[in-house]
C-alpha cells in the first residue's frame, strides 16, 4: 500500500500545508524518501517538485485551480495513474492511504495553522479549540457563527460552549452584520466550482442550492425556498459520490437549522435582517439635511424622486432601482443608504426646514 502526501491547498488563499513544508523542505524530502511516500504538489511550485524528485520521490504536479478534490484518495490514485483526478467514492475507499501534508509533517494532534477571515498569514491554534477562541482570533466581538471550511463544513453558533476539532485550513467568523443567506451562497459557489460533474447530487445539487440562495439574496425568493434547501440537503448528503457534495450539504443543513428565520425573512418580510444584501437596501432622503436643491432629482433617470425647489425630496421606493446616482449627486449628505433599519421620511415632499 502506497502512502500519498497531499500538499495541495484546499483553498488557494490558505496554503497551510505548503507553509509547513517550506519551514524545512530538506527534512520533508528526507522523510518522504525514507517512508517511500509519494507527494501531490502544485504544478506552479517547480522548485519544490524538483527537490522531491531529486530524492527519488514520485511527484504528481497538480492543477492548482482546484483544491478540494486532492483531499480524496480515489482522486489522488487517478492522478498518479495519469488520469484526471475525479473522485469515484468518499475518502477511505482507495487502497492507498492519503494524508494531509501539514498533519504528516507536524503531527495529527499538533497545533493547527489556520487562516482566519481571509488573513494572508496563518495563526497557530490548538487542534481542539473553543468557538470563543476562534472569534477572538478573528477580532470579532459580536460573532454569531463560525464556519469551518472544507473538509469539515461545520457551521457552529457563536454561542456554542463546546470545543471544535480543527481539520480545515480556513475558518470564517461571521459578525452581526453578516447575512447568513449571502454567506451560504458564497460557500455554495465555492463548492460549485470544485464539483467534478460525475454525480447528479453533487454537481446539480450544488447548482440548485446556489440558485435558490441567489434568488433569496436578490429579492427573487419565494415561499418554500428554505424548505427546499432543507429537503435537498439530506438527500445530497447521502447520495453524493464523494465528500465535496456531502460536506456542502452538511453546511447547508446546519446553516438552515441555525439561521432559517434569517434566510426566510428575505422573502417572507422582504428584508435582509443583517442589512447586508444590496437588493434589500433602500435609499432615503433625510428631512434634516435636504435643502431642496434638486440635484438628486436631476440625477435620477428612473423618475423615482419626487420634489421641487425648496421642498424636501422623497424617493418612491416602488420606482427606485437602487442605482445610487442620487447618493453620488447629493452634496449635502441628505441621501442615505439603509439596510434593515430605515429612517423616517415623509410620504410626499414637504417644505424645507429653514435653519435658524
N, C-alpha and C positions, 0 to 999 in steps of 0.2 A: 504493500500500500504506500503510495507516494504522499509526501507532505507538501502542500501548496501554501505559500505565504502570500497574502493579498496586501499589497501596499497602495492599491488604488483608492483615492478618496471617494467616499460615497457622495460627498459634496465638494465641488471644486474649490469653494472658498474655505474649506475646513480640512486641510491635508494633515491630520493628526499623525497618521502612520508614517508619512514622509518626514514629518518633523522629528519623530522618534528615530527614524533611520539616519537622518543627517547628523544626529547627535554623535554617532560613531559608526560610520559606514564600514570601516575595516573590520570592526568586531562583528557587525551584522553579516558581512560577506563570509567571514570565517565560520560563524555559527551555521549559516545555511549550507556551506560546503561540508561541514562536519556531520550535519544531520541528513545530508542527501536530499535537502529540500529544493523545491523549485519556486520561483517567485513571479508574481504578476506586478508589473511596473508600468507607469505611464510611458507611452512612446515618446513623449516630449521630454523625457529625462534620460538622454543618451549616455551621459557620464555614469549615472547610477546603473543603468543596464549593462554597460561595458564592464563595470567593476565586478559585477556578479558573474558575468560570462567569462571573464578572465580567470576566475577561480573554478571554472567548470560547472557553475550553477546554471541550470536551464532557466531561461527568462522568456516570459510572454510579454511582448510590448503591446500594451492595450490602448484603445481609443479612449482618451480622457473626456470626450464629450458625454460619456455616460459614467455612472458611478455605482448605482445600487446593484446592478447585475453581477458585478465582480465579487460580491459577497456570497454568491450562490455557488455551491460546489459543483453542481451539474454544468453550470455555465463555464466555470473555470476549466473543467475537464474538456469541454468542447474547444476552448481557447487553445489548449496545449495540443489538441488534435488537429489544429489548423483550421477550425471551423469558427463560425460566428458564435459568440458567447450567449446563446439563447438558452435560458433555463428550461428544463423538462420536468422538474419537480422541486419541492421545497428543499432547503439545505438540510443535509443529513442523509440524502438519498444516494449520493455518489460513493464509489468505492474508495476514492482518495479523500484524505482529510484536508480541510481548508481552515486556515487560521488567520485572523487579522494581524497585520504587521505590528501594530502597537502592542497588542496583548502578547505576541510572540517575543518581542524584544524586552518589554518592561515587566511582564508577568500579568497573569489574569486578574489578580487582586491588588495590583499596584495602583497608585493614584492615576486618574484618567486625564488626558489632555482634551479639553473641551473648548469649542468656540461658541461663545455666548452672544446671542443677539447680533450676529453679523460682525463681530470683532475680527480684526485682521490677525491678531495674535491669540494663541490659546491660553487658557488658565488651567492650572493643575488643581483638580478637585478629588476628594476621596471617591473610590469606586462606589461606595454606599454613602449617599448624601441626602440631607433633608431638602424638602421643597423650599423652605425658608432660606437655606444657604444658596440655592440656585437663584432665587430672586435677589438676594444680596449681591451675588456675583454680577448680576445684570444691572444693578443700581436702580432697581425699580421698587418703590415703596408701596405703590397701590396695585401690586400684581393681582391678577385674577385667575391666571392659568399658566402652566408650564408645559411646553411640548418637547418631548424627547424625540429627536429625529430618527430617520431610518438607521438601523433595522428594528428599533424599538417601537416607535409610533405612539407611545403613551401620551395622552392628554390628561394632565393632572390638575385638579383645582388647587389654587394657591393656598387655600385654607387647610389642605391636607397636612396632617401632623406626622404621617409616616415617612420613612426613608424610601428613596428610589435607587435602583442599581443603574449606573451609567454604562451603557454599551454603545451609545451613539456619540459621534464626534461633534454633533450640533445640538445645542439647547436653545430654545426660544422662550422668553418670558414675556407674557402679554400683560400690559397695564390696562387700567380702566378705560383709556382712550382707544384701545384696540377693538375693532369689530371682529367677533369670532366667526361670523359668516364670511367676511372678507379674508381673514387669516386662513380659514379652512379651504377657501377657494384657491389661495396661493399654494397651499400644501397639495391640493388635488392636481394643480397644474404641474408641480414638480414631479409627482408620481406619473402623471400622464406622459411626460417627456421620457421617463425611464422605462415604461412598459414596452415589451418587445413585440406585442401583437399576436403572440402564439395562442393565447386563450381568450375566449369571449369575455369572461367575467373580469379578468384583469385589465384588458385593453378597453373594451366597450364600457365596462363598469366605471372605470376612472373617467371616461368621457362623459357618461351620463351624470355622474356626481358633479363634475366641473360645470356642466351645462346648467344643472339645477341651481347651483350656487351662484353662477354668473347671473342668472335671471333674478335671483333673490337680491343680489347686491346692486343690480342695475334697474331696480324698480319694475321688473317684469315678473316677479314672483307671484305665485298663485296659491290658493288654499290647498293644503295637502302636500306641499313641497317637502316639509320636514318629515312627514310620514313616509314619503317616497325614499328619502335618504335612509331612514330607519329601517325600511323594508329591504332595501338593496344591500345595505352593509353586511348583515349576517350571511346572506346568500353568497356575496362576493368573498367574504372571509372564509367560507367553506369550500367554494368551487374554484377559486383561482389556483392555477397550477403551481405558482411559486409565491414566495413571501412578499414580493412587491405589491401585488394586488391585495394580499391578505392583511398586510400591515396598514395599507391605506384604509381598508375597510374598518379596521380596528380604530384608527384615528377618527374616522367619521362617526363611528358608533359612539365612541366616548365623548366626542365634542357635542354631538346632538343630545346626549344624556345630560351633560353639564350645562349646555347653553341653548337648549331647544327654544326656550322663551325668547331669547335674544334673536335667534335666527328667524323665528316665525313672526316677530314684531315687524320685520321688514315688509311683509305682505299683509299681515293682519291689521296693523296700525299705521302702515305707510311711514315708518320711522326707523332710522338706524339708532338704536339706543346709545351706542358709543359715539355717535356723531361723526363717524369716520368715512362712511360711504358717500362719495361725491353726488351720486344720483339723488340722495335724500337731503342734501344740503340746499338751503334756500337763501336767497339774497333779500335783504331788507334795508329800508331807508329810515334812519333814526330821526325822530322828530326833534330831538335836542340839538342835532348838528346840521340838518338840512337848511340851506339858505335859499332854496327855490331858484337856483341859478339856471337849471335846465341842461347842464352838461350830461347828466346821465340819460335824460330823455333823448338827447341828440344821438347818444352812443348806441342806444338800444335799437337794433334792426328788426326786432320781433313785435314792436308795438306793445310791449308788456309793461311800460311805465306810464302812469297817469300823473298829470300835473301841469302847472303853468307858472309863470313868473310870480315870485313871492309866495308861492304855496309849497308846502311840504309835499314832495312827490311820493307816490305809492306804487309798489310793484305788484302787478297782477300775477299771482303765483300760477294761475291756470295757463297763462301765456308764456311765462318765463321759461327759457331753455337752459338756464344756468351757464350761459356763455361767459359771464364775468366781465363783459365790457363796461358795465355800469360801475363796477368796483374800480376798474382802472381809470375811468373818466372822472370820478369824484375826487376833487382836491380838498374837500372838507372832512374826509373821513366819515361821511354820513352813511355810506353804503357798507354794510357788513354781511359776512357770510356766516350763516348759523347752521349748527348741527341739530342735535336733539332738542336743545333749549332755544326757543325762538323769542326775539324781542317783541314787545308790544308795539304795534303800529296801527294807525287809523285805517279804516276800510277804504277811505277815499281822501283825496287831497284836502288839507286844511291850511289856513293861513300860517305863514312862518312866524315863529315866536321871536319877537324883537328883543334883542339883548339890551338890558338896561345899562 
